[in-house]
Amino acid sequence: MRRGAQGILLVASFLMAASFPGSAHALSVPSEVAVEVSVTGRPASPEVIVEALLWEVRRALGLSPLFEPRLLALSGLQPILPGEEQEVTGVIRFAEREERIGEVMVRASVRNEGVELQPVQTLIVSNSPERIPRPGVLFPEVTLSEPVRILFHHKNGAAIPVDLLVKVRSAGPKGSKIHLIGGVGRAGRDELRSGHQAMRTYLARIVQGTGYWVSLPSGEEVAIAAQRLNPGHVTSGILQLQISGDPIRLWVEAAGEGDPTLLEEDGVHFRGVVKNPTVVLQGIYSAGEPPLTFQIGGPPFLQEEVTGRPLKGNYGVFYEILVTLLNPSDRSRTVVLFYLPVGGAAGSTLVLDGQIYEITPIPAFSEVPVATFLLGPQERRTFVLKVSPQAGSWYPVRLELRTIP
């Protein structure tokens, strides 16, 4: 098999099927599998390597992405730089809804294939209906070929559990290859926490270019994100896809019994496609002057490409802010960057010159210091700040630079 490929090799010496006693599923799989995993990152972290490995193992065994894995043993796992390889072996136990399904021995060949991330051209937002009334399609199929970011945020308002799935299918005869970077918050009743977890994970991975490759043969359909939602539970996620080969079809659904049909929007929240989802700002702040403020998630709002409907809060839109700090005095001055929610309780994750700064959700009209800059006499300093409004929080928020006496 070609080195670094995404294909799956079932080990020939273990073709005897393993039975999974007590399972409601008719499963017949090898007791051992070998997979080839292609990851990216500077370096690729063990967390992402395991995520990619489990994705490929589920695929090899024909298991739903909702089957919950537990690593009973794993050896050989280390961060790897672009161009490096490693062999990982271990034992994985799968369960569904706390019911043990079976254990599988795994051998994985892992390679870090470098990737140059391209600017995101399209933002897909799946947030309406925010409260899921019954199983159905939450975002209808759309064809994609350029770099795309997907933001989803939904709460199960039904009386039964539903499975929230982000699904893709290759839309051409040659198949597709997808580079995936993502963060998905833990499902639960706290929507602030779920949205914050998703954005924190996503931004940390974007900074390092940490993700993995998924290959799609022509016509194959897979879920690239999956969460089981119990009644009253909410989940948030943010994914970034870079597509090569044939275009793909993508949609979001709350899976349940029967064929899914498109659910009506709720008239409050947003469902749609936004082009060029980046806002570029810049500012100069001189120490000792009145505060310099940037508003994040406020007007002007980007618009849905067909209907022109505003994306209030600019959720999932990236703000890139170039800031220049000046100290015109002959003594050292201290400048502090503050975070102030003004729309309601909110949290954020900021990237400042490649470093992650996490702000856990705080009440409206409170403030927290984020970063401190000590400027020497006559010093000039420039930095780049990146931030995106995260699902579950109330935007806008303000970022404010002030001089501290």
C-alpha positions as CSV (number, residue, x, y, z in Angstrom):
1,M,0.0,0.0,0.0
2,R,1.3,3.5,-0.8
3,R,2.9,5.2,2.1
4,G,0.7,7.9,3.7
5,A,-2.4,6.8,1.8
6,Q,-5.8,6.9,3.6
7,G,-6.7,3.4,2.7
8,I,-7.5,0.6,5.1
9,L,-5.7,-2.8,5.3
10,L,-7.5,-5.5,7.2
11,V,-4.8,-7.9,8.5
12,A,-5.0,-11.1,6.5
13,S,-3.9,-13.3,9.4
14,F,-7.0,-12.3,11.5
15,L,-9.8,-12.8,9.1
16,M,-11.7,-14.9,11.6
17,A,-14.7,-12.8,12.6
18,A,-15.0,-11.6,16.2
19,S,-18.5,-11.9,17.7
20,F,-19.7,-9.1,20.0
21,P,-21.9,-10.7,22.6
22,G,-24.8,-8.8,24.0
23,S,-24.9,-6.2,21.1
24,A,-28.0,-5.2,19.4
25,H,-26.0,-4.8,16.2
26,A,-25.2,-7.6,13.8
27,L,-21.4,-7.0,13.7
28,S,-18.8,-9.3,12.2
29,V,-15.4,-7.8,12.1
30,P,-11.7,-8.9,12.3
31,S,-10.3,-9.1,15.8
32,E,-7.3,-7.0,14.6
33,V,-7.0,-4.2,12.1
34,A,-4.2,-2.2,10.6
35,V,-4.8,1.4,9.4
36,E,-2.8,4.1,7.7
37,V,-3.3,7.6,9.1
38,S,-2.3,10.9,7.6
39,V,-2.1,13.8,9.9
40,T,-0.7,17.4,9.8
41,G,0.7,19.9,12.3
42,R,3.8,21.6,13.6
43,P,3.9,19.1,15.3
44,A,0.9,16.8,15.0
45,S,-0.3,16.3,18.6
46,P,-1.0,12.9,20.2
47,E,-4.6,14.1,20.7
48,V,-5.2,14.6,16.9
49,I,-3.3,11.4,16.0
50,V,-5.6,9.4,18.3
51,E,-8.7,11.2,16.9
52,A,-7.6,10.4,13.3
53,L,-6.7,6.8,14.3
54,L,-10.1,6.2,15.8
55,W,-11.9,7.6,12.8
56,E,-10.0,5.2,10.5
57,V,-10.6,2.2,12.8
58,R,-14.4,2.9,12.9
59,R,-14.4,3.2,9.2
60,A,-12.4,-0.1,8.8
61,L,-14.9,-1.9,11.1
62,G,-18.0,-0.3,9.6
63,L,-18.9,1.2,12.9
64,S,-21.0,4.4,13.4
65,P,-19.1,7.5,14.5
66,L,-21.3,7.4,17.6
67,F,-19.6,4.2,18.9
68,E,-17.6,5.4,21.9
69,P,-14.0,4.3,22.1
70,R,-11.9,3.6,25.1
71,L,-8.2,3.1,24.8
72,L,-7.2,0.1,26.9
73,A,-3.6,0.3,25.8
74,L,-1.6,2.3,23.3
75,S,2.1,2.4,22.7
76,G,4.4,4.3,20.3
77,L,2.4,7.5,20.4
78,Q,4.5,10.7,20.2
79,P,4.1,14.2,18.6
80,I,5.5,14.1,15.1
81,L,6.8,16.8,12.8
82,P,6.0,17.2,9.1
83,G,7.6,14.3,7.1
84,E,8.0,12.0,10.1
85,E,6.3,8.7,10.6
86,Q,5.6,6.4,13.6
87,E,4.0,3.0,14.3
88,V,1.3,2.9,17.0
89,T,-0.2,-0.2,18.5
90,G,-2.9,-0.7,21.0
91,V,-6.3,-2.2,22.1
92,I,-9.5,-0.3,21.7
93,R,-12.9,-1.1,23.3
94,F,-16.0,0.2,21.6
95,A,-19.4,0.8,23.3
96,E,-22.7,2.4,22.3
97,R,-25.0,3.9,24.9
98,E,-22.8,2.4,27.6
99,E,-23.2,-1.1,26.1
100,R,-20.0,-2.9,25.5
101,I,-19.6,-3.9,21.8
102,G,-16.2,-5.4,21.6
103,E,-12.4,-5.0,21.7
104,V,-10.1,-4.6,18.7
105,M,-6.3,-4.8,18.5
106,V,-5.0,-2.0,16.3
107,R,-1.8,-1.4,14.4
108,A,-1.5,2.1,12.8
109,S,1.1,3.6,10.5
110,V,1.0,7.3,11.1
111,R,2.6,9.9,8.8
112,N,2.7,13.7,9.1
113,E,2.0,15.1,5.7
114,G,2.6,18.9,5.6
115,V,-0.3,21.1,4.3
116,E,-0.5,24.8,3.5
117,L,-3.7,26.1,4.9
118,Q,-5.6,28.2,2.4
119,P,-7.8,31.2,3.4
120,V,-11.4,30.2,4.1
121,Q,-13.7,31.4,1.3
122,T,-17.0,30.2,2.7
123,L,-18.7,30.1,6.1
124,I,-21.7,27.7,6.7
125,V,-23.8,28.4,9.8
126,S,-26.2,25.8,11.0
127,N,-28.1,27.4,13.9
128,S,-31.8,27.4,12.8
129,P,-33.8,25.8,14.1
130,E,-31.6,26.2,17.2
131,R,-33.9,24.0,19.2
132,I,-34.5,20.7,17.3
133,P,-38.2,19.7,17.5
134,R,-37.8,16.3,15.9
135,P,-35.3,14.3,13.7
136,G,-34.7,16.0,10.4
137,V,-32.3,17.9,8.2
138,L,-30.8,21.0,9.9
139,F,-28.8,22.3,7.0
140,P,-29.6,21.2,3.4
141,E,-27.0,19.8,1.0
142,V,-24.6,22.2,-0.5
143,T,-21.7,21.6,-3.0
144,L,-18.3,22.7,-1.9
145,S,-14.9,22.8,-3.5
146,E,-13.1,25.7,-1.9
147,P,-11.9,26.1,1.7
148,V,-14.8,26.2,4.1
149,R,-15.6,26.7,7.8
150,I,-18.7,25.1,9.3
151,L,-20.2,26.4,12.5
152,F,-23.1,24.4,14.1
153,H,-25.0,25.0,17.3
154,H,-28.2,23.1,18.2
155,K,-30.2,22.0,21.2
156,N,-32.4,18.9,21.4
157,G,-35.9,20.1,22.0
158,A,-37.4,16.7,21.3
159,A,-38.5,14.2,23.9
160,I,-36.1,11.5,22.5
161,P,-32.3,11.4,21.9
162,V,-31.2,12.5,18.4
163,D,-27.8,12.1,16.7
164,L,-26.4,15.3,15.3
165,L,-24.3,14.5,12.3
166,V,-22.2,16.6,9.8
167,K,-22.1,14.5,6.7
168,V,-20.2,14.7,3.5
169,R,-20.2,12.7,0.2
170,S,-17.9,12.9,-2.8
171,A,-19.7,14.5,-5.7
172,G,-17.6,13.3,-8.6
173,P,-16.3,10.2,-10.3
174,K,-12.7,10.4,-9.0
175,G,-13.4,10.8,-5.3
176,S,-12.3,13.5,-2.9
177,K,-9.7,14.2,-0.2
178,I,-10.5,16.4,2.7
179,H,-8.2,18.0,5.2
180,L,-10.1,18.4,8.5
181,I,-9.4,20.7,11.4
182,G,-12.1,20.9,14.0
183,G,-13.3,21.4,17.5
184,V,-16.6,20.0,19.0
185,G,-17.8,20.9,22.4
186,R,-19.1,18.3,24.9
187,A,-22.8,17.9,24.7
188,G,-24.7,19.0,27.9
189,R,-27.0,21.6,29.2
190,D,-24.4,24.5,29.4
191,E,-24.4,26.1,25.9
192,L,-21.8,28.7,26.9
193,R,-19.4,25.9,27.8
194,S,-20.0,23.8,24.7
195,G,-19.4,26.8,22.4
196,H,-16.3,27.8,24.3
197,Q,-14.8,24.3,24.2
198,A,-15.4,24.1,20.5
199,M,-13.7,27.4,19.7
200,R,-10.8,26.8,22.1
201,T,-10.0,23.5,20.5
202,Y,-10.4,24.7,17.0
203,L,-8.2,27.8,17.4
204,A,-5.4,25.8,19.2
205,R,-5.4,23.4,16.2
206,I,-5.4,26.2,13.6
207,V,-2.4,27.8,15.1
208,Q,-0.4,24.6,14.7
209,G,-2.1,23.5,11.5
210,T,-3.1,20.3,13.3
211,G,-5.6,18.1,11.6
212,Y,-5.9,15.0,9.5
213,W,-6.9,13.8,6.0
214,V,-10.0,11.9,5.1
215,S,-10.3,10.2,1.7
216,L,-13.7,9.8,0.1
217,P,-14.2,7.3,-2.8
218,S,-16.7,8.4,-5.4
219,G,-20.2,8.4,-3.9
220,E,-19.1,7.4,-0.4
221,E,-21.0,9.1,2.5
222,V,-19.4,9.6,5.9
223,A,-20.0,11.7,9.1
224,I,-17.1,14.0,9.9
225,A,-18.7,15.1,13.2
226,A,-21.2,13.3,15.4
227,Q,-22.8,14.0,18.8
228,R,-25.6,12.1,20.5
229,L,-27.9,14.7,22.1
230,N,-30.2,13.7,25.0
231,P,-33.3,15.8,25.5
232,G,-32.4,19.3,26.6
233,H,-28.7,18.9,25.7
234,V,-26.9,21.3,23.4
235,T,-23.7,21.0,21.3
236,S,-21.5,23.3,19.3
237,G,-18.8,22.7,16.8
238,I,-16.6,24.5,14.3
239,L,-14.9,22.6,11.5
240,Q,-12.5,23.7,8.7
241,L,-12.3,21.7,5.4
242,Q,-9.7,22.0,2.6
243,I,-10.9,19.9,-0.3
244,S,-8.9,18.4,-3.2
245,G,-10.1,16.2,-6.0
246,D,-13.8,16.2,-6.7
247,P,-16.2,18.6,-5.0
248,I,-18.1,17.3,-2.0
249,R,-21.7,17.5,-0.8
250,L,-22.2,18.6,2.8
251,W,-25.3,18.7,5.1
252,V,-26.2,18.6,8.8
253,E,-28.9,16.4,10.2
254,A,-30.5,15.3,13.4
255,A,-30.8,11.6,12.7
256,G,-33.6,9.5,14.1
257,E,-36.3,7.1,12.8
258,G,-37.4,7.5,9.2
259,D,-36.1,9.5,6.2
260,P,-35.0,13.0,7.3
261,T,-36.8,16.0,5.9
262,L,-35.7,19.6,6.0
263,L,-36.8,21.3,9.3
264,E,-38.2,24.8,9.1
265,E,-36.1,27.7,10.4
266,D,-37.1,29.2,13.7
267,G,-37.2,32.8,12.4
268,V,-34.7,34.0,15.0
269,H,-31.4,32.2,14.5
270,F,-29.3,31.9,11.3
271,R,-29.0,29.2,8.7
272,G,-27.1,30.0,5.6
273,V,-23.9,30.5,3.6
274,V,-21.6,33.6,4.0
275,K,-18.8,34.4,1.6
276,N,-15.4,35.8,2.5
277,P,-16.0,35.4,6.3
278,T,-13.1,37.6,7.5
279,V,-13.1,41.1,8.9
280,V,-9.8,43.0,8.8
281,L,-9.2,45.8,11.3
282,Q,-6.3,47.9,12.4
283,G,-5.5,50.5,15.0
284,I,-2.7,52.6,16.6
285,Y,-2.7,53.2,20.3
286,S,-0.3,55.6,22.0
287,A,0.3,55.0,25.7
288,G,-1.4,57.7,27.8
289,E,-4.2,58.4,25.4
290,P,-7.9,57.5,25.9
291,P,-8.7,53.8,25.4
292,L,-8.7,52.2,21.9
293,T,-11.7,49.9,21.4
294,F,-12.5,47.2,18.9
295,Q,-16.0,45.8,18.7
296,I,-16.3,42.1,17.9
297,G,-19.6,40.7,16.7
298,G,-21.3,44.0,16.2
299,P,-22.5,45.8,13.1
300,P,-21.9,45.8,10.2
301,F,-23.0,42.2,10.0
302,L,-22.0,39.9,7.1
303,Q,-24.9,38.6,5.0
304,E,-26.2,35.4,3.7
305,E,-25.1,35.1,0.1
306,V,-28.6,34.5,-1.4
307,T,-31.2,36.1,0.9
308,G,-29.0,39.0,2.2
309,R,-30.1,38.2,5.8
310,P,-27.6,39.6,8.3
311,L,-25.6,37.2,10.4
312,K,-26.2,39.0,13.7
313,G,-23.2,38.5,16.0
314,N,-21.0,37.5,13.1
315,Y,-20.7,34.1,14.6
316,G,-17.9,32.0,13.0
317,V,-16.5,35.1,11.2
318,F,-12.8,35.7,11.8
319,Y,-11.5,39.1,12.9
320,E,-7.9,39.8,12.1
321,I,-6.7,43.0,13.9
322,L,-3.3,44.6,13.3
323,V,-2.4,46.7,16.3
324,T,0.5,49.1,16.7
325,L,1.5,50.3,20.2
326,L,3.5,53.5,20.7
327,N,5.2,54.9,23.8
328,P,6.2,58.5,23.0
329,S,7.4,59.2,26.6
330,D,10.9,58.9,28.1
331,R,9.7,56.4,30.7
332,S,8.3,52.9,30.6
333,R,4.5,52.6,30.3
334,T,2.2,49.6,30.7
335,V,-0.7,48.9,28.3
336,V,-3.3,46.3,29.1
337,L,-5.8,44.6,26.7
338,F,-9.2,44.1,28.4
339,Y,-12.2,42.0,27.4
340,L,-15.7,43.4,28.0
341,P,-18.9,41.6,27.0
342,V,-21.7,44.1,26.2
343,G,-24.4,41.9,24.7
344,G,-24.7,39.3,27.5
345,A,-22.6,36.6,29.1
346,A,-19.7,35.7,26.7
347,G,-16.4,34.0,26.5
348,S,-13.7,34.0,23.8
349,T,-10.4,32.5,22.7
350,L,-7.9,34.9,21.3
351,V,-4.8,34.3,19.2
352,L,-2.2,37.0,19.8
353,D,0.9,36.6,17.7
354,G,0.4,32.8,17.6
355,Q,-0.2,32.5,21.4
356,I,-3.6,31.3,22.7
357,Y,-5.4,33.4,25.4
358,E,-8.5,31.8,26.8
359,I,-11.3,33.9,28.4
360,T,-13.9,31.7,30.1
361,P,-17.4,33.1,29.9
362,I,-18.1,36.1,32.1
363,P,-21.3,38.2,32.8
364,A,-22.2,41.2,30.6
365,F,-20.6,44.5,31.5
366,S,-17.8,42.9,33.5
367,E,-14.2,42.9,32.3
368,V,-11.1,40.9,32.6
369,P,-7.5,41.7,31.6
370,V,-6.2,39.5,28.7
371,A,-2.6,40.6,28.0
372,T,-0.2,43.1,29.4
373,F,2.4,45.0,27.3
374,L,5.4,46.7,29.0
375,L,6.7,49.4,26.6
376,G,10.1,50.9,27.0
377,P,10.8,54.6,26.4
378,Q,10.1,55.5,22.8
379,E,9.2,51.9,22.0
380,R,7.0,50.9,19.0
381,R,5.5,47.4,19.0
382,T,3.1,45.7,16.5
383,F,1.1,42.5,17.0
384,V,-1.7,40.6,15.2
385,L,-4.8,39.6,17.1
386,K,-7.3,37.0,15.8
387,V,-10.7,36.2,17.3
388,S,-14.1,34.8,16.3
389,P,-17.5,35.1,18.0
390,Q,-18.2,31.7,19.5
391,A,-21.5,29.9,19.6
392,G,-23.5,30.0,22.8
393,S,-22.1,33.4,23.9
394,W,-23.9,36.7,23.5
395,Y,-22.1,39.2,21.2
396,P,-20.9,41.9,20.7
397,V,-17.9,42.2,23.0
398,R,-15.3,44.9,23.2
399,L,-11.5,44.5,23.2
400,E,-10.0,47.6,24.8
401,L,-6.4,48.8,25.1
402,R,-5.8,51.1,28.1
403,T,-2.7,52.6,29.8
404,I,-2.2,51.6,33.4
405,P,-0.7,54.3,35.6
